[in-house]
Structures are given as structure tokens and as C-alpha cells.
Amino acid sequence: MKKQKKNVTYIGIITLILILSVLAWFISKPEPEVQTTVTKSEETQRFTSKNLEIAFDTKTPVLMKDLLISVILDYDGKEILISRSSSDYQKLEDYLARLIELNQLNVKQRKDITIDGSPAVILFTDSMGVDHPSYFVVKDEWVYSMYTIHPELFDDLDRIVKTFDYLSDNSPD
């Protein structure tokens, strides 16, 4: 009986040594080198501005400011501006004519479009030496304008315009 207990003890010790050896081998085994490629994420998010009563999709900016009359999306110092102003004008045409006159805008091209089911306009103007689009739409007597002067943000601006939703309860269903 004593001999049998000794054998069981030796087998247990040998088994324990084997298990510890295998664990030590796995722990000390060098990891294979894996080459990773870092890609810049183009994650988008839905943003809602309660101040401007709008929502839109955008690439996640570095900083987003939801102010009383505007939303500023800051991408490392390059901005997209969305603003809202009231208008006494009954038509977008009248508003734009006055805006062009007051600001002496150099309009290079104009295009009629639809934003969130409403007639809208893109004005291609020259500002700070850059030809850029500015989008305008009227919702419940508010004029919304959206623009950037940074060409690398034009696609982001276009995404905002395509996903623009006016959220007021006064809007027709």
C-alpha cells in the first residue's frame, strides 16, 4: 500500500511538472509578428441641434459647438458652419438677391436643388480665394445656410445637406 501511495505521489508530481512545463512554454513563446494597417475611420454620427431644430449625419468632428443661431463643426481647425436666420422675405430668391447685394458675393454658379423636401439653392462663390458651395433652404420662415471654404470638407458638407432634417412641430407632415 505504501508503494502504491508513493507511485501516485510520483505520478502526481510528474504530471504537475509536465503541466507547468507546458504552461511555461506557452507563456514564454514569442508572439508572431503581426503587421497592422492603421486606417482612418470615417465614422458618422447623427447630430441634433435643439437650438436650430435640425438633425443631420456627419463625420465625427474634433469639436462641435451648438450655439444659439449656428452649429460649428471643427475638424482640426477647418470648419463647417450651419446657421439659421430669420427672414422677412417671402421667397428664398428675394433673400438671396439681398444677401448677394449686401455682401457683394461673387456668384460663379447657381444650382436649384431640394433639401428635406423644400426648394433650396447652392451658390458657388469665391471666398478667400476658394470657390466653394453654400447651401440655402427656407423652413418655417427660417433661412438655413450651410458652407465651408475647405475643399477637403466638401464631401462632409454634402453628407450633411443630404441628411438634413428640419425637426420643428410647425413643419408640414
C-alpha positions as CSV (number, residue, x, y, z in Angstrom):
1,M,0.0,0.0,0.0
2,K,2.9,2.4,0.8
3,K,4.4,1.7,-2.5
4,Q,1.2,2.5,-4.3
5,K,0.9,5.8,-2.5
6,K,4.5,6.6,-3.4
7,N,3.7,5.8,-7.1
8,V,0.6,8.0,-7.1
9,T,2.6,10.8,-5.5
10,Y,5.4,10.5,-8.1
11,I,2.8,10.4,-10.9
12,G,1.1,13.5,-9.5
13,I,4.5,15.3,-9.2
14,I,5.5,14.3,-12.8
15,T,2.0,15.4,-14.1
16,L,2.3,18.7,-12.3
17,I,5.8,19.3,-13.7
18,L,4.6,18.5,-17.2
19,I,1.6,20.9,-16.9
20,L,3.9,23.6,-15.5
21,S,6.4,23.0,-18.3
22,V,3.7,23.3,-21.0
23,L,2.4,26.5,-19.4
24,A,5.8,27.9,-19.1
25,W,6.5,27.1,-22.8
26,F,3.2,28.8,-23.9
27,I,3.9,31.9,-21.7
28,S,7.5,32.3,-22.9
29,K,6.7,31.5,-26.6
30,P,7.4,34.7,-28.6
31,E,4.3,36.2,-30.2
32,P,4.4,36.1,-34.0
33,E,4.8,39.5,-35.6
34,V,1.6,40.8,-37.0
35,Q,1.6,43.7,-39.4
36,T,-1.2,46.1,-38.8
37,T,-2.5,48.7,-41.1
38,V,-3.9,51.8,-39.5
39,T,-6.8,53.2,-41.4
40,K,-8.5,56.5,-40.7
41,S,-12.1,55.8,-39.5
42,E,-14.9,57.6,-41.3
43,E,-17.4,57.1,-38.6
44,T,-20.6,59.1,-38.9
45,Q,-23.0,60.1,-36.2
46,R,-26.5,61.6,-36.2
47,F,-26.3,65.1,-34.6
48,T,-29.4,67.0,-33.4
49,S,-29.4,70.7,-32.7
50,K,-32.2,71.7,-30.4
51,N,-31.3,75.4,-30.9
52,L,-31.6,75.2,-34.7
53,E,-34.3,72.5,-34.7
54,I,-32.4,70.3,-37.1
55,A,-30.7,67.0,-37.4
56,F,-28.1,65.6,-39.8
57,D,-25.4,63.0,-40.3
58,T,-21.8,64.0,-40.1
59,K,-18.3,62.6,-39.8
60,T,-17.4,62.8,-36.2
61,P,-15.7,66.2,-35.7
62,V,-13.0,67.1,-33.3
63,L,-15.2,69.8,-31.7
64,M,-18.9,70.6,-32.2
65,K,-20.4,73.8,-31.0
66,D,-24.2,74.1,-30.9
67,L,-24.8,77.8,-30.5
68,L,-27.9,79.9,-30.4
69,I,-28.0,80.6,-34.2
70,S,-25.4,78.3,-35.6
71,V,-23.6,75.0,-35.4
72,I,-19.9,74.9,-35.9
73,L,-18.2,71.6,-36.8
74,D,-14.5,71.8,-36.2
75,Y,-12.1,69.3,-37.9
76,D,-8.7,70.2,-36.7
77,G,-9.1,73.9,-37.3
78,K,-11.2,73.6,-40.5
79,E,-14.8,74.3,-40.0
80,I,-18.3,73.7,-41.5
81,L,-20.8,76.3,-40.5
82,I,-24.5,75.8,-40.3
83,S,-26.5,78.9,-39.4
84,R,-30.1,79.9,-39.1
85,S,-31.5,83.4,-39.6
86,S,-35.0,84.8,-39.7
87,S,-36.3,86.4,-42.9
88,D,-38.8,89.0,-43.8
89,Y,-38.7,87.8,-47.3
90,Q,-41.4,85.5,-48.6
91,K,-39.2,83.8,-51.1
92,L,-35.7,82.4,-51.0
93,E,-35.0,84.2,-54.2
94,D,-35.6,87.6,-52.6
95,Y,-33.4,86.7,-49.6
96,L,-30.5,85.5,-51.8
97,A,-30.7,88.6,-54.0
98,R,-30.4,90.8,-50.9
99,L,-27.6,88.6,-49.4
100,I,-25.6,88.8,-52.7
101,E,-26.1,92.6,-52.9
102,L,-25.2,93.3,-49.3
103,N,-22.2,91.0,-49.1
104,Q,-21.1,91.7,-52.7
105,L,-20.8,88.0,-53.3
106,N,-19.1,86.8,-56.5
107,V,-21.5,84.1,-57.5
108,K,-19.9,81.9,-60.1
109,Q,-22.7,79.4,-60.4
110,R,-26.1,78.7,-59.0
111,K,-28.0,75.4,-58.8
112,D,-31.6,74.8,-57.7
113,I,-31.9,71.6,-55.5
114,T,-34.2,70.2,-52.9
115,I,-33.2,69.9,-49.2
116,D,-35.5,68.0,-46.8
117,G,-38.4,68.3,-49.3
118,S,-38.1,72.0,-49.7
119,P,-36.7,74.1,-52.6
120,A,-33.1,75.1,-52.0
121,V,-30.2,76.7,-53.8
122,I,-26.5,76.1,-54.0
123,L,-24.4,79.2,-54.7
124,F,-20.9,78.6,-55.8
125,T,-18.9,81.7,-54.7
126,D,-15.3,82.8,-54.3
127,S,-14.3,83.4,-50.7
128,M,-10.7,83.8,-49.6
129,G,-9.5,82.6,-53.0
130,V,-11.5,79.4,-52.8
131,D,-14.5,78.5,-55.0
132,H,-16.9,76.9,-52.6
133,P,-20.6,75.8,-52.3
134,S,-23.0,77.5,-50.0
135,Y,-26.4,75.8,-49.5
136,F,-29.6,77.7,-48.6
137,V,-33.0,76.4,-47.6
138,V,-36.1,78.0,-46.0
139,K,-38.1,76.2,-43.3
140,D,-40.9,77.9,-41.5
141,E,-39.6,81.4,-42.2
142,W,-36.0,80.4,-41.1
143,V,-33.2,80.5,-43.7
144,Y,-30.6,77.8,-43.1
145,S,-27.2,78.2,-44.7
146,M,-24.5,75.6,-44.7
147,Y,-21.0,76.1,-46.0
148,T,-17.3,75.6,-45.7
149,I,-14.3,77.1,-47.5
150,H,-12.2,74.0,-47.1
151,P,-12.2,71.7,-50.2
152,E,-11.3,68.6,-48.1
153,L,-14.7,69.1,-46.2
154,F,-16.9,69.5,-49.3
155,D,-17.9,65.8,-49.1
156,D,-18.8,66.1,-45.5
157,L,-20.9,69.2,-46.2
158,D,-22.6,67.3,-48.9
159,R,-23.4,64.5,-46.5
160,I,-24.9,67.0,-44.0
161,V,-27.1,68.5,-46.8
162,K,-28.3,65.1,-48.0
163,T,-29.3,64.0,-44.4
164,F,-30.6,67.4,-43.2
165,D,-33.9,67.2,-41.4
166,Y,-36.0,70.0,-40.0
167,L,-37.5,69.0,-36.7
168,S,-40.0,71.7,-35.8
169,D,-43.5,70.8,-34.9
170,N,-44.7,73.5,-37.3
171,S,-43.4,71.7,-40.3
172,P,-45.9,70.1,-42.6
173,D,-46.1,66.3,-42.5
